């Protein structure tokens, strides 16, 4: 398996409040994390960095090559739950970052299984056989409106309150974490990204860029496309090729 990633401030923001980490285990399995902070430049950057650092440390330390999918799920959920408490407690004692929080999407790919946990609207996609599929479901106001049939998919993509999320890590004492198992095959690609990419580059364009990119340049090309489309937010993307 191969893994690449990159992050960019974009064209509008004064600071990059995204954070990402990735790595390989000794058995060749890979892990990746993308976080998108909220709560102002100071709070957002701190929240995303704290969460990414803690979760990466815990899943590096806790992993072993005999783990089942359920064990990996428990490892990810435990790490993210601990990060939630840490960010929440830090915000409670530091008035300068009160109310800070972060999204998170975290993935471990072992053998033929991808284990994905997420909170918020940072996403995971699967690219397989010329098609791209969104794996995660946004925790956002517009996603709830779409689910209730109040807006169409076209309205969803350009809605003025699209950036309002309904769930984030570190905002409350506890957090609900969604989890997905995805069977993967050789050649499949898992993309993790912040909404700085998904909000500006649709699935058709993501696939077009993928089809015309070397894997090593894929994340850079996605960032370039988001900036070409306005760069209204920080842009972070990690790609895993199975």
Secondary structure, 3 states (H helix, E strand, C coil): CEEEEEEECCCCCCCCCEEEEEEECCCCCEEEEEEEEECHHHHHHHHHHHHHHHHHHHHHHHCCCCCCHHHHHHHHHHHHHHHHHHHHHHHHHCHHHCCCEEEEEEEEEECCEEEEEEECCCEEEEEECCEEEECCCCCEHHHHHHHCCCCCHHHHHCCCCCCCECCCECCCCCCCCEEEEEECCCCCEEEEECHHHHCCCCHHHHHHHHHCCCHHHHHHHHHHHHHHCCCCCCEEEEEEEC
